Amino acid sequence: MAPTDRERTKTRRRRLLWAGILAVAGLVLLAIGLTVADGTAAWLEVAIAVVLLLASYGLQFVARRETLYGDDDRP
């Protein structure tokens, strides 16, 4: 059963919302890791921030790809 346009829009918005939340969390951790934290904690925060930012980018990519290439004729 193919998803309706309303379901597809809802899924896209939810994914973009999570991508935004991950991006904000990643940027906050990056800022703290580069300015306030010291030593191992700083490197750990920066590493986690990079992972969160990459996950955010991945979610945005998937949401946009499904919007652009979503086709109801696919099995």
MIMAR-199651 format. One record per atom (N, C-alpha, C, O, CB): residue in one letter; chain; atom name; x, y, z. Coordinates in nm, 3 decimals. Glycine has a CB too. Example, Ala and Ser with C-alpha at 12.3 -4.5 7.8 and 13.67 -1.06 7.14 Angstrom:
residues 2
{r 'a' 'A' 'N' {1.319 -0.569 0.780}}
{r 'a' 'A' 'CA' {1.230 -0.450 0.780}}
{r 'a' 'A' 'C' {1.320 -0.330 0.780}}
{r 'a' 'A' 'O' {1.424 -0.332 0.846}}
{r 'a' 'A' 'CB' {1.131 -0.447 0.905}}
{r 's' 'A' 'N' {1.285 -0.225 0.708}}
{r 's' 'A' 'CA' {1.367 -0.106 0.714}}
{r 's' 'A' 'C' {1.290 0.003 0.787}}
{r 's' 'A' 'O' {1.341 0.114 0.804}}
{r 's' 'A' 'CB' {1.408 -0.060 0.572}}
//
This chain:
residues 75
{r 'm' 'A' 'N' {0.084 -0.117 0.000}}
{r 'm' 'A' 'CA' {0.000 0.000 0.000}}
{r 'm' 'A' 'C' {0.089 0.125 0.000}}
{r 'm' 'A' 'O' {0.175 0.141 0.087}}
{r 'm' 'A' 'CB' {-0.096 -0.001 0.122}}
{r 'a' 'A' 'N' {0.068 0.209 -0.095}}
{r 'a' 'A' 'CA' {0.147 0.331 -0.107}}
{r 'a' 'A' 'C' {0.100 0.434 -0.005}}
{r 'a' 'A' 'O' {-0.019 0.447 0.021}}
{r 'a' 'A' 'CB' {0.136 0.388 -0.250}}
{r 'p' 'A' 'N' {0.195 0.506 0.053}}
{r 'p' 'A' 'CA' {0.155 0.609 0.151}}
{r 'p' 'A' 'C' {0.086 0.725 0.080}}
{r 'p' 'A' 'O' {0.118 0.760 -0.033}}
{r 'p' 'A' 'CB' {0.278 0.660 0.229}}
{r 't' 'A' 'N' {-0.008 0.784 0.149}}
{r 't' 'A' 'CA' {-0.079 0.899 0.092}}
{r 't' 'A' 'C' {0.010 1.022 0.103}}
{r 't' 'A' 'O' {0.113 1.021 0.170}}
{r 't' 'A' 'CB' {-0.215 0.923 0.164}}
{r 'd' 'A' 'N' {-0.031 1.127 0.035}}
{r 'd' 'A' 'CA' {0.046 1.252 0.039}}
{r 'd' 'A' 'C' {0.051 1.308 0.181}}
{r 'd' 'A' 'O' {0.154 1.363 0.221}}
{r 'd' 'A' 'CB' {-0.015 1.355 -0.056}}
{r 'r' 'A' 'N' {-0.057 1.295 0.255}}
{r 'r' 'A' 'CA' {-0.061 1.347 0.391}}
{r 'r' 'A' 'C' {0.039 1.271 0.480}}
{r 'r' 'A' 'O' {0.111 1.333 0.559}}
{r 'r' 'A' 'CB' {-0.205 1.337 0.450}}
{r 'e' 'A' 'N' {0.044 1.139 0.467}}
{r 'e' 'A' 'CA' {0.139 1.059 0.546}}
{r 'e' 'A' 'C' {0.283 1.092 0.507}}
{r 'e' 'A' 'O' {0.371 1.101 0.592}}
{r 'e' 'A' 'CB' {0.112 0.909 0.527}}
{r 'r' 'A' 'N' {0.305 1.109 0.378}}
{r 'r' 'A' 'CA' {0.439 1.141 0.330}}
{r 'r' 'A' 'C' {0.484 1.277 0.383}}
{r 'r' 'A' 'O' {0.600 1.294 0.423}}
{r 'r' 'A' 'CB' {0.442 1.139 0.176}}
{r 't' 'A' 'N' {0.394 1.374 0.382}}
{r 't' 'A' 'CA' {0.426 1.507 0.433}}
{r 't' 'A' 'C' {0.453 1.503 0.583}}
{r 't' 'A' 'O' {0.545 1.568 0.632}}
{r 't' 'A' 'CB' {0.312 1.605 0.404}}
{r 'k' 'A' 'N' {0.372 1.426 0.655}}
{r 'k' 'A' 'CA' {0.391 1.412 0.799}}
{r 'k' 'A' 'C' {0.527 1.350 0.831}}
{r 'k' 'A' 'O' {0.598 1.397 0.921}}
{r 'k' 'A' 'CB' {0.280 1.328 0.859}}
{r 't' 'A' 'N' {0.563 1.247 0.758}}
{r 't' 'A' 'CA' {0.692 1.180 0.779}}
{r 't' 'A' 'C' {0.807 1.275 0.748}}
{r 't' 'A' 'O' {0.906 1.280 0.820}}
{r 't' 'A' 'CB' {0.702 1.053 0.693}}
{r 'r' 'A' 'N' {0.793 1.349 0.638}}
{r 'r' 'A' 'CA' {0.898 1.444 0.600}}
{r 'r' 'A' 'C' {0.917 1.551 0.706}}
{r 'r' 'A' 'O' {1.030 1.584 0.742}}
{r 'r' 'A' 'CB' {0.865 1.509 0.466}}
{r 'r' 'A' 'N' {0.807 1.606 0.758}}
{r 'r' 'A' 'CA' {0.817 1.709 0.861}}
{r 'r' 'A' 'C' {0.878 1.655 0.989}}
{r 'r' 'A' 'O' {0.958 1.723 1.054}}
{r 'r' 'A' 'CB' {0.679 1.767 0.891}}
{r 'r' 'A' 'N' {0.841 1.532 1.027}}
{r 'r' 'A' 'CA' {0.896 1.472 1.148}}
{r 'r' 'A' 'C' {1.047 1.450 1.133}}
{r 'r' 'A' 'O' {1.123 1.476 1.225}}
{r 'r' 'A' 'CB' {0.825 1.338 1.179}}
{r 'r' 'A' 'N' {1.088 1.402 1.016}}
{r 'r' 'A' 'CA' {1.232 1.382 0.993}}
{r 'r' 'A' 'C' {1.308 1.514 0.994}}
{r 'r' 'A' 'O' {1.418 1.521 1.049}}
{r 'r' 'A' 'CB' {1.255 1.310 0.861}}
{r 'l' 'A' 'N' {1.251 1.616 0.933}}
{r 'l' 'A' 'CA' {1.318 1.746 0.933}}
{r 'l' 'A' 'C' {1.322 1.808 1.071}}
{r 'l' 'A' 'O' {1.418 1.877 1.106}}
{r 'l' 'A' 'CB' {1.249 1.840 0.836}}
{r 'l' 'A' 'N' {1.218 1.784 1.153}}
{r 'l' 'A' 'CA' {1.219 1.832 1.290}}
{r 'l' 'A' 'C' {1.332 1.765 1.368}}
{r 'l' 'A' 'O' {1.408 1.832 1.438}}
{r 'l' 'A' 'CB' {1.083 1.805 1.358}}
{r 'w' 'A' 'N' {1.343 1.632 1.357}}
{r 'w' 'A' 'CA' {1.451 1.561 1.426}}
{r 'w' 'A' 'C' {1.588 1.604 1.375}}
{r 'w' 'A' 'O' {1.683 1.613 1.452}}
{r 'w' 'A' 'CB' {1.435 1.409 1.410}}
{r 'a' 'A' 'N' {1.598 1.630 1.246}}
{r 'a' 'A' 'CA' {1.725 1.677 1.191}}
{r 'a' 'A' 'C' {1.762 1.812 1.251}}
{r 'a' 'A' 'O' {1.878 1.837 1.281}}
{r 'a' 'A' 'CB' {1.717 1.687 1.038}}
{r 'g' 'A' 'N' {1.665 1.899 1.267}}
{r 'g' 'A' 'CA' {1.690 2.029 1.328}}
{r 'g' 'A' 'C' {1.731 2.017 1.474}}
{r 'g' 'A' 'O' {1.822 2.086 1.519}}
{r 'g' 'A' 'CB' {1.567 2.116 1.317}}
{r 'i' 'A' 'N' {1.664 1.929 1.548}}
{r 'i' 'A' 'CA' {1.699 1.909 1.688}}
{r 'i' 'A' 'C' {1.841 1.855 1.700}}
{r 'i' 'A' 'O' {1.918 1.901 1.784}}
{r 'i' 'A' 'CB' {1.599 1.813 1.755}}
{r 'l' 'A' 'N' {1.875 1.757 1.616}}
{r 'l' 'A' 'CA' {2.011 1.701 1.618}}
{r 'l' 'A' 'C' {2.115 1.807 1.581}}
{r 'l' 'A' 'O' {2.223 1.810 1.639}}
{r 'l' 'A' 'CB' {2.022 1.582 1.522}}
{r 'a' 'A' 'N' {2.082 1.893 1.484}}
{r 'a' 'A' 'CA' {2.176 1.996 1.443}}
{r 'a' 'A' 'C' {2.200 2.097 1.555}}
{r 'a' 'A' 'O' {2.314 2.136 1.579}}
{r 'a' 'A' 'CB' {2.125 2.067 1.319}}
{r 'v' 'A' 'N' {2.094 2.139 1.622}}
{r 'v' 'A' 'CA' {2.109 2.235 1.732}}
{r 'v' 'A' 'C' {2.190 2.173 1.845}}
{r 'v' 'A' 'O' {2.280 2.237 1.900}}
{r 'v' 'A' 'CB' {1.971 2.281 1.784}}
{r 'a' 'A' 'N' {2.158 2.048 1.881}}
{r 'a' 'A' 'CA' {2.234 1.980 1.987}}
{r 'a' 'A' 'C' {2.381 1.966 1.947}}
{r 'a' 'A' 'O' {2.470 1.986 2.030}}
{r 'a' 'A' 'CB' {2.173 1.842 2.016}}
{r 'g' 'A' 'N' {2.406 1.933 1.822}}
{r 'g' 'A' 'CA' {2.543 1.920 1.775}}
{r 'g' 'A' 'C' {2.619 2.052 1.780}}
{r 'g' 'A' 'O' {2.735 2.056 1.820}}
{r 'g' 'A' 'CB' {2.545 1.866 1.635}}
{r 'l' 'A' 'N' {2.553 2.160 1.739}}
{r 'l' 'A' 'CA' {2.619 2.290 1.742}}
{r 'l' 'A' 'C' {2.647 2.338 1.884}}
{r 'l' 'A' 'O' {2.750 2.399 1.911}}
{r 'l' 'A' 'CB' {2.534 2.392 1.669}}
{r 'v' 'A' 'N' {2.553 2.309 1.975}}
{r 'v' 'A' 'CA' {2.575 2.347 2.115}}
{r 'v' 'A' 'C' {2.694 2.270 2.172}}
{r 'v' 'A' 'O' {2.781 2.328 2.237}}
{r 'v' 'A' 'CB' {2.448 2.321 2.200}}
{r 'l' 'A' 'N' {2.697 2.140 2.148}}
{r 'l' 'A' 'CA' {2.810 2.059 2.197}}
{r 'l' 'A' 'C' {2.941 2.103 2.135}}
{r 'l' 'A' 'O' {3.044 2.106 2.201}}
{r 'l' 'A' 'CB' {2.786 1.912 2.169}}
{r 'l' 'A' 'N' {2.937 2.137 2.007}}
{r 'l' 'A' 'CA' {3.058 2.183 1.940}}
{r 'l' 'A' 'C' {3.108 2.314 2.001}}
{r 'l' 'A' 'O' {3.227 2.330 2.024}}
{r 'l' 'A' 'CB' {3.033 2.202 1.790}}
{r 'a' 'A' 'N' {3.016 2.405 2.027}}
{r 'a' 'A' 'CA' {3.055 2.533 2.088}}
{r 'a' 'A' 'C' {3.112 2.513 2.228}}
{r 'a' 'A' 'O' {3.213 2.573 2.263}}
{r 'a' 'A' 'CB' {2.934 2.628 2.095}}
{r 'i' 'A' 'N' {3.048 2.428 2.307}}
{r 'i' 'A' 'CA' {3.099 2.400 2.442}}
{r 'i' 'A' 'C' {3.233 2.329 2.435}}
{r 'i' 'A' 'O' {3.325 2.362 2.510}}
{r 'i' 'A' 'CB' {2.998 2.315 2.522}}
{r 'g' 'A' 'N' {3.244 2.233 2.345}}
{r 'g' 'A' 'CA' {3.369 2.158 2.332}}
{r 'g' 'A' 'C' {3.486 2.243 2.287}}
{r 'g' 'A' 'O' {3.601 2.217 2.326}}
{r 'g' 'A' 'CB' {3.350 2.045 2.236}}
{r 'l' 'A' 'N' {3.459 2.343 2.205}}
{r 'l' 'A' 'CA' {3.567 2.426 2.154}}
{r 'l' 'A' 'C' {3.600 2.545 2.244}}
{r 'l' 'A' 'O' {3.709 2.601 2.234}}
{r 'l' 'A' 'CB' {3.533 2.476 2.017}}
{r 't' 'A' 'N' {3.507 2.584 2.330}}
{r 't' 'A' 'CA' {3.531 2.704 2.411}}
{r 't' 'A' 'C' {3.549 2.676 2.559}}
{r 't' 'A' 'O' {3.645 2.724 2.620}}
{r 't' 'A' 'CB' {3.418 2.800 2.394}}
{r 'v' 'A' 'N' {3.461 2.599 2.619}}
{r 'v' 'A' 'CA' {3.459 2.584 2.764}}
{r 'v' 'A' 'C' {3.532 2.459 2.811}}
{r 'v' 'A' 'O' {3.613 2.465 2.904}}
{r 'v' 'A' 'CB' {3.317 2.580 2.813}}
{r 'a' 'A' 'N' {3.504 2.346 2.748}}
{r 'a' 'A' 'CA' {3.559 2.218 2.794}}
{r 'a' 'A' 'C' {3.710 2.212 2.774}}
{r 'a' 'A' 'O' {3.767 2.284 2.693}}
{r 'a' 'A' 'CB' {3.492 2.101 2.721}}
{r 'd' 'A' 'N' {3.772 2.123 2.851}}
{r 'd' 'A' 'CA' {3.917 2.111 2.845}}
{r 'd' 'A' 'C' {3.956 1.963 2.848}}
{r 'd' 'A' 'O' {3.891 1.882 2.914}}
{r 'd' 'A' 'CB' {3.983 2.188 2.962}}
{r 'g' 'A' 'N' {4.061 1.931 2.777}}
{r 'g' 'A' 'CA' {4.115 1.795 2.782}}
{r 'g' 'A' 'C' {4.030 1.694 2.707}}
{r 'g' 'A' 'O' {3.978 1.722 2.598}}
{r 'g' 'A' 'CB' {4.129 1.752 2.924}}
{r 't' 'A' 'N' {4.016 1.577 2.767}}
{r 't' 'A' 'CA' {3.945 1.466 2.703}}
{r 't' 'A' 'C' {3.798 1.498 2.685}}
{r 't' 'A' 'O' {3.739 1.459 2.584}}
{r 't' 'A' 'CB' {3.961 1.339 2.786}}
{r 'a' 'A' 'N' {3.737 1.568 2.779}}
{r 'a' 'A' 'CA' {3.596 1.603 2.768}}
{r 'a' 'A' 'C' {3.571 1.687 2.642}}
{r 'a' 'A' 'O' {3.469 1.669 2.576}}
{r 'a' 'A' 'CB' {3.550 1.680 2.892}}
{r 'a' 'A' 'N' {3.662 1.776 2.610}}
{r 'a' 'A' 'CA' {3.645 1.859 2.491}}
{r 'a' 'A' 'C' {3.647 1.775 2.365}}
{r 'a' 'A' 'O' {3.564 1.793 2.276}}
{r 'a' 'A' 'CB' {3.754 1.967 2.486}}
{r 'w' 'A' 'N' {3.743 1.683 2.356}}
{r 'w' 'A' 'CA' {3.752 1.598 2.237}}
{r 'w' 'A' 'C' {3.630 1.507 2.225}}
{r 'w' 'A' 'O' {3.581 1.482 2.115}}
{r 'w' 'A' 'CB' {3.879 1.514 2.241}}
{r 'l' 'A' 'N' {3.581 1.458 2.338}}
{r 'l' 'A' 'CA' {3.463 1.373 2.337}}
{r 'l' 'A' 'C' {3.340 1.452 2.292}}
{r 'l' 'A' 'O' {3.261 1.402 2.212}}
{r 'l' 'A' 'CB' {3.440 1.312 2.476}}
{r 'e' 'A' 'N' {3.324 1.572 2.342}}
{r 'e' 'A' 'CA' {3.212 1.655 2.302}}
{r 'e' 'A' 'C' {3.218 1.692 2.154}}
{r 'e' 'A' 'O' {3.116 1.692 2.085}}
{r 'e' 'A' 'CB' {3.207 1.781 2.385}}
{r 'v' 'A' 'N' {3.336 1.723 2.106}}
{r 'v' 'A' 'CA' {3.351 1.756 1.964}}
{r 'v' 'A' 'C' {3.320 1.635 1.877}}
{r 'v' 'A' 'O' {3.255 1.649 1.774}}
{r 'v' 'A' 'CB' {3.493 1.807 1.935}}
{r 'a' 'A' 'N' {3.365 1.516 1.918}}
{r 'a' 'A' 'CA' {3.338 1.394 1.841}}
{r 'a' 'A' 'C' {3.187 1.365 1.839}}
{r 'a' 'A' 'O' {3.133 1.331 1.734}}
{r 'a' 'A' 'CB' {3.414 1.274 1.902}}
{r 'i' 'A' 'N' {3.121 1.379 1.952}}
{r 'i' 'A' 'CA' {2.976 1.356 1.957}}
{r 'i' 'A' 'C' {2.904 1.461 1.873}}
{r 'i' 'A' 'O' {2.806 1.430 1.805}}
{r 'i' 'A' 'CB' {2.926 1.360 2.103}}
{r 'a' 'A' 'N' {2.951 1.584 1.877}}
{r 'a' 'A' 'CA' {2.890 1.691 1.798}}
{r 'a' 'A' 'C' {2.900 1.661 1.649}}
{r 'a' 'A' 'O' {2.804 1.682 1.574}}
{r 'a' 'A' 'CB' {2.957 1.826 1.828}}
{r 'v' 'A' 'N' {3.015 1.612 1.606}}
{r 'v' 'A' 'CA' {3.032 1.578 1.463}}
{r 'v' 'A' 'C' {2.937 1.465 1.424}}
{r 'v' 'A' 'O' {2.877 1.470 1.317}}
{r 'v' 'A' 'CB' {3.179 1.538 1.434}}
{r 'v' 'A' 'N' {2.923 1.365 1.509}}
{r 'v' 'A' 'CA' {2.832 1.255 1.480}}
{r 'v' 'A' 'C' {2.688 1.305 1.472}}
{r 'v' 'A' 'O' {2.613 1.264 1.383}}
{r 'v' 'A' 'CB' {2.844 1.145 1.588}}
{r 'l' 'A' 'N' {2.649 1.393 1.564}}
{r 'l' 'A' 'CA' {2.513 1.448 1.561}}
{r 'l' 'A' 'C' {2.489 1.532 1.436}}
{r 'l' 'A' 'O' {2.382 1.525 1.376}}
{r 'l' 'A' 'CB' {2.487 1.533 1.685}}
{r 'l' 'A' 'N' {2.586 1.610 1.396}}
{r 'l' 'A' 'CA' {2.571 1.692 1.276}}
{r 'l' 'A' 'C' {2.563 1.606 1.150}}
{r 'l' 'A' 'O' {2.487 1.636 1.059}}
{r 'l' 'A' 'CB' {2.687 1.791 1.264}}
{r 'l' 'A' 'N' {2.641 1.498 1.145}}
{r 'l' 'A' 'CA' {2.633 1.406 1.031}}
{r 'l' 'A' 'C' {2.499 1.333 1.027}}
{r 'l' 'A' 'O' {2.442 1.312 0.920}}
{r 'l' 'A' 'CB' {2.747 1.305 1.035}}
{r 'a' 'A' 'N' {2.449 1.294 1.143}}
{r 'a' 'A' 'CA' {2.318 1.229 1.150}}
{r 'a' 'A' 'C' {2.209 1.326 1.104}}
{r 'a' 'A' 'O' {2.115 1.287 1.035}}
{r 'a' 'A' 'CB' {2.288 1.179 1.293}}
{r 's' 'A' 'N' {2.221 1.452 1.143}}
{r 's' 'A' 'CA' {2.125 1.554 1.101}}
{r 's' 'A' 'C' {2.127 1.570 0.950}}
{r 's' 'A' 'O' {2.022 1.577 0.886}}
{r 's' 'A' 'CB' {2.156 1.687 1.170}}
{r 'y' 'A' 'N' {2.245 1.575 0.893}}
{r 'y' 'A' 'CA' {2.258 1.586 0.748}}
{r 'y' 'A' 'C' {2.196 1.464 0.679}}
{r 'y' 'A' 'O' {2.129 1.478 0.577}}
{r 'y' 'A' 'CB' {2.406 1.600 0.707}}
{r 'g' 'A' 'N' {2.220 1.347 0.734}}
{r 'g' 'A' 'CA' {2.164 1.225 0.676}}
{r 'g' 'A' 'C' {2.012 1.225 0.679}}
{r 'g' 'A' 'O' {1.949 1.187 0.580}}
{r 'g' 'A' 'CB' {2.217 1.103 0.750}}
{r 'l' 'A' 'N' {1.952 1.266 0.789}}
{r 'l' 'A' 'CA' {1.807 1.273 0.797}}
{r 'l' 'A' 'C' {1.750 1.374 0.698}}
{r 'l' 'A' 'O' {1.647 1.349 0.634}}
{r 'l' 'A' 'CB' {1.763 1.309 0.939}}
{r 'q' 'A' 'N' {1.815 1.487 0.684}}
{r 'q' 'A' 'CA' {1.770 1.587 0.587}}
{r 'q' 'A' 'C' {1.778 1.532 0.445}}
{r 'q' 'A' 'O' {1.688 1.553 0.364}}
{r 'q' 'A' 'CB' {1.853 1.716 0.599}}
{r 'f' 'A' 'N' {1.886 1.462 0.416}}
{r 'f' 'A' 'CA' {1.905 1.405 0.283}}
{r 'f' 'A' 'C' {1.794 1.305 0.251}}
{r 'f' 'A' 'O' {1.737 1.307 0.142}}
{r 'f' 'A' 'CB' {2.043 1.336 0.272}}
{r 'v' 'A' 'N' {1.764 1.216 0.347}}
{r 'v' 'A' 'CA' {1.660 1.116 0.326}}
{r 'v' 'A' 'C' {1.524 1.181 0.308}}
{r 'v' 'A' 'O' {1.448 1.143 0.219}}
{r 'v' 'A' 'CB' {1.656 1.017 0.443}}
{r 'a' 'A' 'N' {1.493 1.279 0.391}}
{r 'a' 'A' 'CA' {1.363 1.347 0.381}}
{r 'a' 'A' 'C' {1.348 1.416 0.246}}
{r 'a' 'A' 'O' {1.242 1.410 0.185}}
{r 'a' 'A' 'CB' {1.346 1.448 0.495}}
{r 'r' 'A' 'N' {1.451 1.482 0.202}}
{r 'r' 'A' 'CA' {1.441 1.554 0.075}}
{r 'r' 'A' 'C' {1.440 1.458 -0.043}}
{r 'r' 'A' 'O' {1.370 1.483 -0.141}}
{r 'r' 'A' 'CB' {1.556 1.652 0.060}}
{r 'r' 'A' 'N' {1.517 1.350 -0.036}}
{r 'r' 'A' 'CA' {1.520 1.252 -0.145}}
{r 'r' 'A' 'C' {1.383 1.189 -0.163}}
{r 'r' 'A' 'O' {1.337 1.173 -0.276}}
{r 'r' 'A' 'CB' {1.626 1.144 -0.118}}
{r 'e' 'A' 'N' {1.318 1.152 -0.054}}
{r 'e' 'A' 'CA' {1.186 1.092 -0.064}}
{r 'e' 'A' 'C' {1.083 1.191 -0.118}}
{r 'e' 'A' 'O' {0.989 1.152 -0.188}}
{r 'e' 'A' 'CB' {1.141 1.041 0.073}}
{r 't' 'A' 'N' {1.101 1.318 -0.088}}
{r 't' 'A' 'CA' {1.009 1.419 -0.141}}
{r 't' 'A' 'C' {1.030 1.438 -0.291}}
{r 't' 'A' 'O' {0.934 1.448 -0.367}}
{r 't' 'A' 'CB' {1.027 1.552 -0.067}}
{r 'l' 'A' 'N' {1.155 1.442 -0.333}}
{r 'l' 'A' 'CA' {1.184 1.466 -0.474}}
{r 'l' 'A' 'C' {1.156 1.344 -0.561}}
{r 'l' 'A' 'O' {1.100 1.356 -0.670}}
{r 'l' 'A' 'CB' {1.328 1.508 -0.492}}
{r 'y' 'A' 'N' {1.193 1.226 -0.513}}
{r 'y' 'A' 'CA' {1.186 1.107 -0.594}}
{r 'y' 'A' 'C' {1.075 1.012 -0.552}}
{r 'y' 'A' 'O' {1.066 0.900 -0.604}}
{r 'y' 'A' 'CB' {1.316 1.035 -0.591}}
{r 'g' 'A' 'N' {0.990 1.054 -0.459}}
{r 'g' 'A' 'CA' {0.880 0.969 -0.416}}
{r 'g' 'A' 'C' {0.784 0.947 -0.530}}
{r 'g' 'A' 'O' {0.737 1.042 -0.592}}
{r 'g' 'A' 'CB' {0.807 1.030 -0.296}}
{r 'd' 'A' 'N' {0.753 0.821 -0.559}}
{r 'd' 'A' 'CA' {0.668 0.788 -0.672}}
{r 'd' 'A' 'C' {0.566 0.685 -0.625}}
{r 'd' 'A' 'O' {0.604 0.583 -0.568}}
{r 'd' 'A' 'CB' {0.752 0.735 -0.792}}
{r 'd' 'A' 'N' {0.441 0.710 -0.649}}
{r 'd' 'A' 'CA' {0.337 0.617 -0.607}}
{r 'd' 'A' 'C' {0.334 0.490 -0.692}}
{r 'd' 'A' 'O' {0.272 0.392 -0.652}}
{r 'd' 'A' 'CB' {0.203 0.685 -0.611}}
{r 'd' 'A' 'N' {0.400 0.491 -0.807}}
{r 'd' 'A' 'CA' {0.396 0.375 -0.896}}
{r 'd' 'A' 'C' {0.496 0.267 -0.856}}
{r 'd' 'A' 'O' {0.492 0.157 -0.910}}
{r 'd' 'A' 'CB' {0.423 0.418 -1.038}}
{r 'r' 'A' 'N' {0.585 0.295 -0.764}}
{r 'r' 'A' 'CA' {0.684 0.196 -0.722}}
{r 'r' 'A' 'C' {0.615 0.086 -0.641}}
{r 'r' 'A' 'O' {0.520 0.113 -0.566}}
{r 'r' 'A' 'CB' {0.797 0.262 -0.638}}
{r 'p' 'A' 'N' {0.663 -0.038 -0.655}}
{r 'p' 'A' 'CA' {0.603 -0.149 -0.578}}
{r 'p' 'A' 'C' {0.639 -0.144 -0.432}}
{r 'p' 'A' 'O' {0.597 -0.230 -0.355}}
{r 'p' 'A' 'CB' {0.645 -0.283 -0.634}}
//
